[in-house]
Amino acid sequence: MTGESPASVFRRTQAVLLDFDGPVCSVFAGYPATQIAEELRALMQDALGERPQVIAEANGPHELLAAAVQFGIDLWRRVEEALQVAEIKAVESATATPGVDAFLSACNASERPVAIVSNNCEASVRAYLNHAGLASRIQHIGARDPQHVDRMKPSPFLLEQAAGVLRISSGQTVLIGDQVSDIEAAIAAGAGSIGYANKPGKSDDLATAGANAVVEDMNLLAGAVAEVA
């Protein structure tokens, strides 16, 4: 754990914004993001008749979706539709993040509403939450807008939208996420942030990005919420 204590962050916030892939589950555990990215790359190359550098260098599915915009609305929509299909398939084999059940229970017990804010499509998030029996613990799902790719994190849009639905100011929320883009979105929205470092090397990256606290175990966050309930 680095930075502030999670308890101190929760003490000054009243609602939780939770990234989906990472803090809730490993979306691509059975259908790797690298495989999806290559499938999207192939789709784009077939449509364009070439593989432009921006497509060749994009690191993952969401980066490819963002890159597709510059090649026209028709290709972007094709990539969006293909990515939605892939994400819905992926959550069928997603694995639960250890400690997320305890964390959501602690949030509910402390009367802290929880909203999902995800760059994944809404259908995939809903499918997983329903399958995992977690849907009743989530007050709002904010997911990728298929009409506005620029609203994905690190844009603060999803965070500000969630705060509005929960009828609370962004400054009274805390985002828990495992990507630098999550921390950047939280800062842009004026929200608190806790980095979830679920892979080696992420702790430093999340701390450098400005996370108020960084943890490696969601169970620690469950205990921190219970501490300030």
Contacts in CASP RR format, 6 or more apart in sequence:
PFRMAT RR
TARGET T0000
AUTHOR 0000-0000-0000
METHOD contacts of the structure
MODEL  1
MTGESPASVFRRTQAVLLDFDGPVCSVFAGYPATQIAEELRALMQDALGE
RPQVIAEANGPHELLAAAVQFGIDLWRRVEEALQVAEIKAVESATATPGV
DAFLSACNASERPVAIVSNNCEASVRAYLNHAGLASRIQHIGARDPQHVD
RMKPSPFLLEQAAGVLRISSGQTVLIGDQVSDIEAAIAAGAGSIGYANKP
GKSDDLATAGANAVVEDMNLLAGAVAEVA
1 213 0 8 1.000
1 214 0 8 1.000
1 215 0 8 1.000
1 216 0 8 1.000
1 220 0 8 1.000
2 203 0 8 1.000
2 207 0 8 1.000
2 213 0 8 1.000
2 214 0 8 1.000
3 207 0 8 1.000
3 211 0 8 1.000
3 212 0 8 1.000
3 213 0 8 1.000
3 214 0 8 1.000
4 212 0 8 1.000
4 213 0 8 1.000
5 213 0 8 1.000
5 224 0 8 1.000
6 194 0 8 1.000
6 213 0 8 1.000
6 215 0 8 1.000
6 220 0 8 1.000
6 221 0 8 1.000
6 224 0 8 1.000
7 224 0 8 1.000
7 227 0 8 1.000
7 228 0 8 1.000
8 213 0 8 1.000
9 174 0 8 1.000
9 192 0 8 1.000
9 194 0 8 1.000
9 212 0 8 1.000
9 213 0 8 1.000
9 224 0 8 1.000
10 112 0 8 1.000
10 174 0 8 1.000
10 224 0 8 1.000
10 225 0 8 1.000
10 227 0 8 1.000
10 228 0 8 1.000
11 228 0 8 1.000
12 172 0 8 1.000
13 112 0 8 1.000
13 171 0 8 1.000
13 172 0 8 1.000
13 173 0 8 1.000
13 174 0 8 1.000
13 191 0 8 1.000
13 192 0 8 1.000
14 112 0 8 1.000
14 168 0 8 1.000
14 172 0 8 1.000
14 173 0 8 1.000
15 112 0 8 1.000
15 113 0 8 1.000
15 114 0 8 1.000
15 115 0 8 1.000
15 163 0 8 1.000
15 166 0 8 1.000
15 168 0 8 1.000
15 172 0 8 1.000
15 173 0 8 1.000
15 174 0 8 1.000
16 107 0 8 1.000
16 112 0 8 1.000
16 113 0 8 1.000
16 114 0 8 1.000
16 115 0 8 1.000
16 173 0 8 1.000
16 174 0 8 1.000
16 176 0 8 1.000
17 114 0 8 1.000
17 115 0 8 1.000
17 116 0 8 1.000
17 117 0 8 1.000
17 159 0 8 1.000
17 162 0 8 1.000
17 163 0 8 1.000
17 173 0 8 1.000
17 174 0 8 1.000
17 175 0 8 1.000
17 176 0 8 1.000
17 186 0 8 1.000
17 191 0 8 1.000
18 24 0 8 1.000
18 114 0 8 1.000
18 115 0 8 1.000
18 116 0 8 1.000
18 117 0 8 1.000
18 175 0 8 1.000
18 176 0 8 1.000
18 177 0 8 1.000
19 116 0 8 1.000
19 117 0 8 1.000
19 118 0 8 1.000
19 153 0 8 1.000
19 175 0 8 1.000
19 176 0 8 1.000
19 177 0 8 1.000
19 178 0 8 1.000
19 179 0 8 1.000
19 182 0 8 1.000
19 196 0 8 1.000
20 27 0 8 1.000
20 116 0 8 1.000
20 117 0 8 1.000
20 118 0 8 1.000
20 120 0 8 1.000
20 125 0 8 1.000
20 128 0 8 1.000
20 143 0 8 1.000
21 27 0 8 1.000
21 28 0 8 1.000
21 118 0 8 1.000
21 119 0 8 1.000
21 120 0 8 1.000
21 178 0 8 1.000
22 97 0 8 1.000
22 177 0 8 1.000
22 178 0 8 1.000
22 196 0 8 1.000
22 198 0 8 1.000
23 97 0 8 1.000
23 100 0 8 1.000
23 176 0 8 1.000
23 177 0 8 1.000
23 178 0 8 1.000
23 196 0 8 1.000
23 218 0 8 1.000
24 96 0 8 1.000
24 97 0 8 1.000
24 100 0 8 1.000
24 116 0 8 1.000
24 128 0 8 1.000
24 129 0 8 1.000
24 134 0 8 1.000
25 91 0 8 1.000
25 94 0 8 1.000
25 95 0 8 1.000
25 96 0 8 1.000
25 97 0 8 1.000
25 100 0 8 1.000
25 128 0 8 1.000
25 132 0 8 1.000
26 94 0 8 1.000
26 95 0 8 1.000
26 97 0 8 1.000
27 33 0 8 1.000
27 87 0 8 1.000
27 90 0 8 1.000
27 91 0 8 1.000
27 94 0 8 1.000
27 120 0 8 1.000
27 124 0 8 1.000
27 128 0 8 1.000
28 36 0 8 1.000
28 90 0 8 1.000
28 94 0 8 1.000
29 93 0 8 1.000
29 94 0 8 1.000
29 95 0 8 1.000
30 90 0 8 1.000
30 93 0 8 1.000
30 94 0 8 1.000
31 86 0 8 1.000
31 89 0 8 1.000
31 90 0 8 1.000
31 92 0 8 1.000
31 93 0 8 1.000
33 60 0 8 1.000
33 61 0 8 1.000
34 60 0 8 1.000
36 60 0 8 1.000
36 61 0 8 1.000
36 83 0 8 1.000
36 86 0 8 1.000
36 90 0 8 1.000
37 58 0 8 1.000
37 59 0 8 1.000
37 60 0 8 1.000
37 61 0 8 1.000
37 64 0 8 1.000
39 82 0 8 1.000
39 86 0 8 1.000
40 61 0 8 1.000
40 64 0 8 1.000
40 65 0 8 1.000
40 79 0 8 1.000
40 82 0 8 1.000
40 83 0 8 1.000
40 86 0 8 1.000
41 51 0 8 1.000
41 55 0 8 1.000
41 56 0 8 1.000
41 58 0 8 1.000
41 64 0 8 1.000
43 78 0 8 1.000
43 79 0 8 1.000
43 82 0 8 1.000
44 51 0 8 1.000
44 55 0 8 1.000
44 64 0 8 1.000
44 68 0 8 1.000
44 71 0 8 1.000
44 75 0 8 1.000
44 79 0 8 1.000
45 51 0 8 1.000
45 55 0 8 1.000
47 71 0 8 1.000
47 75 0 8 1.000
47 78 0 8 1.000
48 55 0 8 1.000
48 71 0 8 1.000
48 75 0 8 1.000
52 71 0 8 1.000
54 67 0 8 1.000
54 70 0 8 1.000
55 64 0 8 1.000
55 67 0 8 1.000
58 64 0 8 1.000
58 66 0 8 1.000
58 67 0 8 1.000
61 83 0 8 1.000
61 86 0 8 1.000
61 87 0 8 1.000
62 83 0 8 1.000
62 119 0 8 1.000
62 144 0 8 1.000
62 152 0 8 1.000
64 79 0 8 1.000
64 83 0 8 1.000
65 76 0 8 1.000
65 79 0 8 1.000
65 80 0 8 1.000
65 83 0 8 1.000
65 149 0 8 1.000
66 149 0 8 1.000
66 152 0 8 1.000
68 75 0 8 1.000
68 76 0 8 1.000
68 78 0 8 1.000
68 79 0 8 1.000
68 80 0 8 1.000
69 76 0 8 1.000
69 149 0 8 1.000
76 149 0 8 1.000
80 146 0 8 1.000
80 149 0 8 1.000
83 121 0 8 1.000
84 121 0 8 1.000
84 123 0 8 1.000
84 124 0 8 1.000
84 146 0 8 1.000
87 120 0 8 1.000
87 121 0 8 1.000
87 123 0 8 1.000
87 124 0 8 1.000
88 121 0 8 1.000
88 123 0 8 1.000
88 124 0 8 1.000
88 127 0 8 1.000
90 124 0 8 1.000
91 124 0 8 1.000
91 125 0 8 1.000
91 127 0 8 1.000
91 128 0 8 1.000
91 131 0 8 1.000
92 127 0 8 1.000
94 128 0 8 1.000
96 132 0 8 1.000
97 198 0 8 1.000
97 218 0 8 1.000
98 217 0 8 1.000
98 218 0 8 1.000
98 219 0 8 1.000
99 217 0 8 1.000
99 218 0 8 1.000
99 219 0 8 1.000
99 222 0 8 1.000
100 134 0 8 1.000
100 218 0 8 1.000
101 134 0 8 1.000
102 218 0 8 1.000
102 219 0 8 1.000
102 222 0 8 1.000
102 223 0 8 1.000
103 218 0 8 1.000
103 219 0 8 1.000
103 221 0 8 1.000
103 222 0 8 1.000
103 225 0 8 1.000
104 114 0 8 1.000
104 134 0 8 1.000
104 137 0 8 1.000
104 138 0 8 1.000
105 137 0 8 1.000
105 222 0 8 1.000
106 221 0 8 1.000
106 222 0 8 1.000
106 223 0 8 1.000
106 225 0 8 1.000
106 226 0 8 1.000
106 229 0 8 1.000
107 113 0 8 1.000
107 114 0 8 1.000
107 137 0 8 1.000
107 225 0 8 1.000
108 114 0 8 1.000
108 137 0 8 1.000
109 226 0 8 1.000
109 229 0 8 1.000
110 225 0 8 1.000
110 226 0 8 1.000
110 228 0 8 1.000
110 229 0 8 1.000
112 225 0 8 1.000
113 139 0 8 1.000
113 140 0 8 1.000
113 166 0 8 1.000
113 168 0 8 1.000
114 137 0 8 1.000
114 138 0 8 1.000
114 139 0 8 1.000
115 138 0 8 1.000
115 139 0 8 1.000
115 140 0 8 1.000
115 141 0 8 1.000
115 142 0 8 1.000
115 162 0 8 1.000
115 165 0 8 1.000
115 166 0 8 1.000
116 125 0 8 1.000
116 129 0 8 1.000
116 138 0 8 1.000
116 140 0 8 1.000
116 141 0 8 1.000
116 142 0 8 1.000
116 143 0 8 1.000
117 142 0 8 1.000
117 153 0 8 1.000
117 158 0 8 1.000
117 159 0 8 1.000
117 162 0 8 1.000
117 175 0 8 1.000
117 185 0 8 1.000
118 125 0 8 1.000
118 141 0 8 1.000
118 142 0 8 1.000
118 143 0 8 1.000
118 144 0 8 1.000
118 158 0 8 1.000
119 143 0 8 1.000
119 144 0 8 1.000
119 152 0 8 1.000
119 153 0 8 1.000
119 181 0 8 1.000
120 143 0 8 1.000
120 144 0 8 1.000
121 143 0 8 1.000
121 144 0 8 1.000
121 146 0 8 1.000
122 141 0 8 1.000
122 142 0 8 1.000
122 143 0 8 1.000
122 144 0 8 1.000
124 143 0 8 1.000
125 141 0 8 1.000
125 142 0 8 1.000
125 143 0 8 1.000
126 135 0 8 1.000
126 141 0 8 1.000
128 134 0 8 1.000
129 135 0 8 1.000
129 138 0 8 1.000
129 141 0 8 1.000
139 165 0 8 1.000
139 166 0 8 1.000
140 162 0 8 1.000
140 165 0 8 1.000
140 166 0 8 1.000
142 158 0 8 1.000
142 161 0 8 1.000
142 162 0 8 1.000
143 158 0 8 1.000
144 151 0 8 1.000
144 152 0 8 1.000
145 151 0 8 1.000
145 152 0 8 1.000
145 157 0 8 1.000
148 157 0 8 1.000
151 157 0 8 1.000
151 158 0 8 1.000
152 158 0 8 1.000
153 159 0 8 1.000
153 179 0 8 1.000
153 181 0 8 1.000
153 182 0 8 1.000
153 184 0 8 1.000
153 185 0 8 1.000
154 180 0 8 1.000
154 181 0 8 1.000
154 182 0 8 1.000
154 184 0 8 1.000
154 185 0 8 1.000
154 188 0 8 1.000
155 185 0 8 1.000
155 188 0 8 1.000
156 170 0 8 1.000
156 185 0 8 1.000
156 186 0 8 1.000
156 188 0 8 1.000
156 189 0 8 1.000
156 190 0 8 1.000
156 191 0 8 1.000
158 185 0 8 1.000
159 170 0 8 1.000
159 173 0 8 1.000
159 175 0 8 1.000
159 185 0 8 1.000
159 186 0 8 1.000
159 188 0 8 1.000
159 189 0 8 1.000
159 191 0 8 1.000
160 170 0 8 1.000
160 189 0 8 1.000
162 173 0 8 1.000
163 169 0 8 1.000
163 170 0 8 1.000
163 171 0 8 1.000
163 172 0 8 1.000
163 173 0 8 1.000
163 189 0 8 1.000
163 191 0 8 1.000
166 173 0 8 1.000
170 189 0 8 1.000
170 190 0 8 1.000
170 191 0 8 1.000
171 189 0 8 1.000
171 190 0 8 1.000
171 191 0 8 1.000
171 192 0 8 1.000
173 189 0 8 1.000
173 191 0 8 1.000
173 192 0 8 1.000
174 186 0 8 1.000
174 191 0 8 1.000
174 192 0 8 1.000
174 193 0 8 1.000
174 194 0 8 1.000
174 212 0 8 1.000
175 182 0 8 1.000
175 183 0 8 1.000
175 185 0 8 1.000
175 186 0 8 1.000
175 189 0 8 1.000
175 191 0 8 1.000
175 192 0 8 1.000
175 193 0 8 1.000
175 194 0 8 1.000
176 182 0 8 1.000
176 193 0 8 1.000
176 194 0 8 1.000
176 195 0 8 1.000
176 196 0 8 1.000
176 221 0 8 1.000
177 183 0 8 1.000
177 193 0 8 1.000
177 194 0 8 1.000
177 195 0 8 1.000
177 196 0 8 1.000
178 195 0 8 1.000
178 196 0 8 1.000
178 197 0 8 1.000
178 198 0 8 1.000
178 199 0 8 1.000
178 202 0 8 1.000
178 206 0 8 1.000
180 205 0 8 1.000
180 206 0 8 1.000
180 209 0 8 1.000
182 193 0 8 1.000
182 195 0 8 1.000
183 193 0 8 1.000
183 195 0 8 1.000
183 206 0 8 1.000
183 209 0 8 1.000
183 210 0 8 1.000
183 211 0 8 1.000
184 209 0 8 1.000
186 192 0 8 1.000
186 193 0 8 1.000
187 193 0 8 1.000
187 210 0 8 1.000
192 212 0 8 1.000
193 210 0 8 1.000
193 211 0 8 1.000
193 212 0 8 1.000
193 213 0 8 1.000
194 211 0 8 1.000
194 212 0 8 1.000
194 213 0 8 1.000
194 214 0 8 1.000
194 215 0 8 1.000
194 221 0 8 1.000
195 202 0 8 1.000
195 206 0 8 1.000
195 211 0 8 1.000
195 213 0 8 1.000
195 214 0 8 1.000
195 215 0 8 1.000
196 206 0 8 1.000
196 214 0 8 1.000
196 215 0 8 1.000
196 216 0 8 1.000
196 218 0 8 1.000
197 203 0 8 1.000
197 206 0 8 1.000
197 214 0 8 1.000
197 215 0 8 1.000
197 216 0 8 1.000
198 216 0 8 1.000
203 214 0 8 1.000
203 216 0 8 1.000
206 214 0 8 1.000
207 214 0 8 1.000
215 221 0 8 1.000
END
